Amino acid sequence: MSGIEFSHFQSLKTAVQEKYLETHSPSNDDISKWKGIDIIYFQEDLRQKAKGNISEKTFYTYFKNNSQEKIPRIDMLNILAVYSGYSSWSDFKKKNPIITTEQRGVIEPKTTIENEAQASEIIKIEESNLSEKITKPLVSIDNQAFDEINQNINFKSEKQSFVRGYLWLGISAFLFAVVLVLIFYDNLFYKKYTYAFTDADRNSSIKGELDVKIIRENESPILFKVKPNSPFVYETKSKSLKMVISSPFYRTDVVTRDLTNAPESENIELKPNDYAIQLYYYSKSIIDFKKKTRELNRLISDNALIYQVVDSDIYGIETLDKQKYISLVTLPTTSLENLEVIDSQMKNGKIVMIRFKITDDEKSK
């Protein structure tokens, strides 16, 4: 990408900012300082005026911080150009030329008398060296003796190479056999266990994703992701098993098993987290505005810690207070369809911590 292209994109960002400020009043006039609700309102305005969408990740990458001088894909540039009042990205560049200063230098060939003299001197030296090589007498030896010595050396060398080759072949075959024995010997003691998970209240399979963390003594835990409606399959040669099972909508459960005589297939019931389910329902549902606000006020503590996880290498997490979160989830925007509650914590009958994200729904125009 050329510097001119990046300069054009910087100019386009300014045009987008000015277009939005014509009809909206964000928390800050500078587009690089928008966040949260400002971005969601901008996404809605972009959908209405340009019939396209920009994801939160794209916004943070190219509008919040662009120190690496990157520009978005051409389809996204076209959407932003249409939003700013142009027919396309090419039309924007044509009507907003970037003035640059080109510097040209001409390098003239350098031929001097001094260089010619140096070249002549080099030729003389080479001719002198060649003359010495021609006049130098050759040293002669007894050709027959030389051939006999050569044959003896070659015979011994071939014999040693032959012995070394067979020796290495034998060692390699032995090591390969040892490795095979160790692999199959170890696998003989592995056993496969299958665990299915069901909702304890509804007696139905878990429809959400689960995290299964295997705890092993003197080792770091191993985390597995279990897909909805899928069992967890684990192979081990250990005689015991400890699992920590967690999900945004179910209570965390610690399961320990003595595998000496344990069944190879088992069903595990998980207790639903009713408060987390209610939070998810009232955050996503399209119901009466007053009822939705009232129920969220009831569920969430006034001092709750609320984090929005942002899919960006630069901006990882943003914080909101209770009222900002309620305002966010009660806005009639299409972004609400992609809201995902990642985690929540309870204390004294109130939700005191929420982590959520708005998944990437960027679509080409």
N, C-alpha and C positions, 0 to 999 in steps of 0.2 A: 504494500500500500504506500502510495506517495504522500508527501507532506501536504500536497494540494488537496487530496481527497479528505484528509483529516481536517484541514482548515474549512473545507466545505461543510463537513459534518458539524463542526463547532458553530458555524453560521446557521445551520439548520436547527440546532438546539435552541439558539437564541430566538429564531422565528417561531418555534413551537411554544417556547415560554411566553412570548408576546401574544400569540394567538389565544392561549389559555387565559392570560390575565385580562383579556378583553371582556370575558363573561364570568370570571371566577375570582375569588379573593382567598388564596391559600395562606397558610401560616407564615410563609416567607415568599417574597417575590422571586428570589433566586431558585431556579429549578433544581439545582444541586443540593438544596437544603430541604426539599420536600421529603416527607415520610408518612407512613401510616395512612390516615384518612385522605391526605392530600393526593397520594398516589392512586388510591382507589377512585376518587372523584375524577382524576385525570384519565384513568383507564376507561371509565364510563363515557367521558366526553369524546375520547378517541373512537370508541365503538360507534357512537352516534354519528360523528361527523366524517370519519374515514372508513367506517365499516370494517375495522380491523382491531387487533388487540396487541398490547405489549405486556409481556410478563413482568412480574416483580423483579425476577433475576436480571432480565435485560435492562430494566430501568436502573437498578443499582450498579450494573456493570458499566453502562455507557453514559449515564446522566449524573450519578453521584460522584464517581471518581473514574477518570479515564487517563491515568498517568501513562499507560502503555501505548497510547495513541492508536486505539483500535476503533473500528467502525462496525455497526451491525450489518446483518445480511441485507441484500438488495431489496427483498420483499418488505423488510421492516423500514428501510430508508424510504421506499415508495409510500408506505402508509403515513409516515411522519411528514413527508412532503405534501401529500394530499390534505392532511390535517392543517398544514400551514397555508393552504390556498393554491397549491401548484398541482399540475397534472401528474407529475412523477419526479423521481430523484434527478433524472437527466434534465427535466424542465427547470428544476430549482437551480441546478448548477449553471445552466445556460443563462438564466436571468440574474444570477448572483455571482458574477465572475470574481475570482481571486487574483489580485494584482501581485505579481512576483518580480523580483529583480534577478536577471541572469548575468552571471559573470563568465566571460569567455577569455581565455588566454591562448596565445599562440606560441608554441615552442619551436624555435628555429633550430635547424641542425647546426651542430657545432663542429666545424672542420677547420683546424688550424695547422700552421706549419709545424708546430711542436708535435702534434699528434702524428703527422706524416713521418716525422723523424723517428718517433718512437716505434712506429710500425716497421720502418726500414731496419732499425736496430734489431728488432725481434727476429726478422727474417734472416739476418746475418748470423745470429746466434744459432738458430735452428739448422742452417746450412753447415755451420762449423761442427755441431754435434753429430750430424749425419755423416760427415767426412770421417770423424774419429771412429764411428761404429764400423765403417766399411774397411778401414785400414787396420783394425784391431785383429791380431792373429787368433785363429780358432784353436782350442785345446782339444786334442784327440786322445781317445782311450781305446782299450782293447774291446771291440764290440762283442766278441764271443763271451768274454768274462762277464761283461755287463749283462748279457742276456741270461746267463746261468744264474747270476745273483737275483735277477728279476723274477725268474721262474720259481726259485726257492721261496722268495718272499711271498709271491702270489699263492703258492700251494699252501703255505702255513696260514696265510690270511683266510683263504677259502675254508680250510679245515676248522679254524676257530669260529668263523661266522656260522658254519653249519651246526657246530655244537651249541653255540649261543642261541641260535634260532630255536632249536628243539628244547633247550632248557627253558627259555621264556614261554614257549608254547605250553609246556607242561605246567609251569607255575600259574599261567593264566587260566588254564582249564581247572586246576585245583581250586583257585580262588573263586572262580565262577560257581563251581559246585558247592563250595562252602556258603556263598551268598544265597543260593537257591534253597539250601537246607534251612538256613536261618529264617528266610522269609516264610516258607511253608510251615516250619515248626511254630513260628510265632502266630501265624494265622489260625492254626488248629485250636488255639485257646480263645479266639474272639467269638463273641456271641451277639446276635442281633436282637434288639428289643424294640417293639412298636407301641407307641402311646397315642391314643386318641383322646381328644378333649371335648367335653360337652358342657352346655349351660346347665347348672344345677337346678335353677328354677324352672326352666322351660324344657329340659330334657332333650335339647336339640344340639346339633354340632355348632361349634364356635364359628361365627361368620366373619370375625375380624382377625387381623394378624396377631400372632403371639410371639413373645420373646422367651426363649428357654435358655437359661444360663446353667451350664454344668459346673459344679463346684468340685474340685479335686484337691486332695491334701497336698500341701507344699507346692502347688502349681497355680498359675493365674487362671481365672474362670474362662470358659469358652462359651461364646454367645451364638445361638442358632435362631434364625427367623423361621417361624412356621406359618405357612400360607393359610388363608381362610379355608375351612372345611377339609384340611389335610392333617394326617397324623404326623407325629414326630418319630423318626427312626434313628436309633443310636446303636452303634457297635462298640463293644468294649470287652476287655478281658478281666476287668476289675470285678471284685466280689461284692461291691457296694456302689450305690448311685445316689447322688444328691442333686436335685434340680430346683431352680428358682423360676417359677412361671409367672409372667407378668403381662399385662395388657392395659391399654387406656380405659377399658370398660369392664375389667374384672379385677377382683381383689388379688393381690400378689399371694401366691401359695408356694410353700417350700415342701417338696416331696422327697422323701428318702426311702430307699429300697435296699433290702438285703437280696442280692442277686444269686445267692447260693442255690435256692430252689424257687426263684421267682418265675412267673409265667412270661412267655415271650411276647405276649400281646395283652394290653391292659387299657381300660377306659378310666380317665381322670376327670372328675367334675370340678368346675370352677364356679365360684360364687360371684354373681354380677355386682359391680360397683354402681348402685342405684343413683348416687349423686352425679357420677361421671356421665352416666347415660342421660340423666335429666339435663345436665349442662350441654351435652352434645345436641340433644333434641331442641332445646330452647335457643341454642345458638344458630342452628341451621333451619329451623322450621319457619314457615311463612304463616304466622297466625296473627291474631289481633295484636297491634303494636303495644297497647297499654298492658295487656296480659303478659306478653313476652318480656317487657321491661320489668314488670312487677316480679315475675318468677325469677329472673336473673338476679335482681336485687336481693331476693330472699336466699338464693343459693350461694352467692359469692360474698365473702367477707369484705368489709370496707377497706381493710388493709392488705388485701390479697396481692401477691406478686404475680404479675401477668407478663409473659414474654411472648413476643412474636418472633419465630425462627425465620430468618430470611435466607433464601438460597443464593448466597453471594460469597465470593472469596474475600470480600472486603468488609461487608457489614453482615455479621453473623446473627445478632440478636438485637431487638429493640424492645423497650419496656413500655407498658401502658398501665394506667390506673384503672380502677373498676369502671368508672363512668365512661372513659374512652373506649374500653372494650365493649360495653353495652351499646354505645353509639355506633361502633363499628359493625356489630352483628345485627343491628336493627336497621342498617341502611338498605334500601331496596336496590341492591346491585347484584350483577351476575357473579361477581367475585365471591359472594357468600356461598355459592354452590361448591366452591373448591376449598372451603375452610375445613381444616382437619385438626381436631384436638389431639395432641400428641401425648400429653400427660396432665394429671391433676392430682392435688393432694387435699385431704380433709383434716379438719381439726375442730373439735367441739361443734359438730353439726354444720360447719360452713366450709366452703371451698377456699383454701388459703393460697393455692398456687395453681396457675394454669400455664401450660405451654402449648401454643398452637402455631399453625402455618397455613398459608394460602398456596396451594399447589400450583405448579406451572401449567397454565392453560393457553399459552401463546399459540395463536393460529395465524397462518398466512392469510393475507387479504384475498 
